[in-house]
């Protein structure tokens, strides 16, 4: 009986807990970027998914160059070495799009919907560039040690039937996400620039009256967003794989995460990311084996016991979004945008 | 340049371009482009109703067009008796249960006092209801899908003429628009964009996976036609006489004749909708709607219910897009859920509206013709350009092959650039909106 409980728990941990934690961290980083742009620049950035794709593409190309040149990072993925350079390139690209596209709409005080439309245009330009350079297909750029805990080794060590596998990319995602979020919060709360960004986000007019430079705020925001996007995209690509279309599809869960948590609140974005990720994974998981372990003999379920088929995993984010918009549009942490 | 002269110049240019295609490529190709332009023009009109009249940004156009396609299948296909026997009752029953639970939920939501008990009851109702419906729904679905899955495996439709489906497409799209409008209108404009992005993905996911309704990715081929079949024409005596008298090839002639019939039908629909739009805009309703758009706060202060007007317009625009979607599926003669890529077509229609003239009905139509023409002709031109540019490279080099293969993505890039440039430097488009001068 005890063995059954342990087996069931390990099964859940392996197929639900660990993947959801990793996916949640990736979504959280993406949603952070979206919520920063929403809060400070005051528009929904539809180009964020393709910004992630662009950043990841640069990292992949550099990784390939490093791998070809024989440079490695030991047990860690080579992509980590390429990451800082990737962030710099993406930041430059994003600053260029701001200068060329969004700045004009800020100056003429265009309604936010115009900036959203412009971001859709930017999304397609980025989309075209990424596909042109690297193509639309799957790219796998993971190297180094794949697994930290292997399923077989776990089974042998514990004597259970179910194994728990932890991929290095999953642990990496969590570690990097924690470090990045801590750094971001330190920046936003302790440094002058961070505080001026928060002030600008809360009340633009008062912030300008206090002498805060809007150009600096905007520039720093885009640089941080580029960093978050590149890192989130790279972690997602290491964990799953890189395919430009997938990054566009991530827009919906990321928007849902930002809105659920409360738009404009970084903590909300992180919370929202995990809410969306856990919902997606728990709702589309087939609980047949889990229930077979827990149920008394003979009462094992017949069907897959899946609440929604995996094809509908984006439907989960959508349902969450609809529920939030109906019940509490300001989100869990009462974001400012309504 | 005045509006009318711009319009005449624009359409004249379009006619010349199409004639050139007809002469240098073929009349079949030209008519294919023309037909799709007509359908895109209807979609552009629908988008223009939402954007031009109310400033609503709908990113989910493909989803509404897909609903039009579903309507084409569900209206024109004959009902499959065996499937209905196997699972039809189950499906109807689960639909009834869903409706009952929804009604119950709405009543409880309205009647109960606020508090944790209400939230708990709602959650229990929704979750419990979901599992209850699944116990009825799942067996019905597997029964239907296992009924001759290779040829059929779905419920079929109503067996009505396919032209009826054009109206049904409008109704389906209007229903989806009502739902999403109720959820997302009245909040900030960005939220509508995100919500329409979501509903489009959901609709496409549903039509791909609910095989019992639409055959999913197995596709529905051989849809009924409102025009004659080429083969029948080729064998008809009157057509052969016509060919002999005017000296054209029977086979090519039949193909052109069929396309001309489609063109006539589509043009008729386009003209009717265009006339209705122009009349509506010139009416008191149209003036009120534009007043709301131009100064929402004043309009609200005057007592106009802005949200319900927006909902009205959103539904109307989406219905028009649904009609276009049904027309598209009729032209294809088959329903392929896989062809509805969530953003590609949506984006093209937006470029059409922005370039043609947001807020201007005739402008949107003109924009549709131009952009579709550029999009289609860009492929051979782009391939030729890329091949010429890389001709100095070694013929088998990986880089050259990659560049030639990637030429198609430059279309996306160019279209994005066109949209951004027009939005920045000429926000009104080719034919800006006419403002009434007093």
Interface residues (C-beta under 8 A of the other chain):
Chain A: X38 X43 X44 X46 X101 X104 X111 X112 X113 X114 X116 X117 X118 X120 X121 X122 X123 X124 X125 X127 X128 X129 X131 X132 X133 X135 X136 X248 X249 X251 X252 X255 X256 X259 X303 X307 X309 X311 X312 X314 X315 X317 X318 X321 X322 X325 X326 X329 X337 X338
Chain B: X55 X57 X59 X130 X138 X183 X184 X187 X188 X189 X190 X191 X193 X194 X195 X197 X198 X199 X201 X202 X205 X208 X209 X342 X343 X347 X350 X354 X402 X405 X406 X409 X410 X411 X412 X413 X414 X415 X416 X417 X419 X420 X423 X424
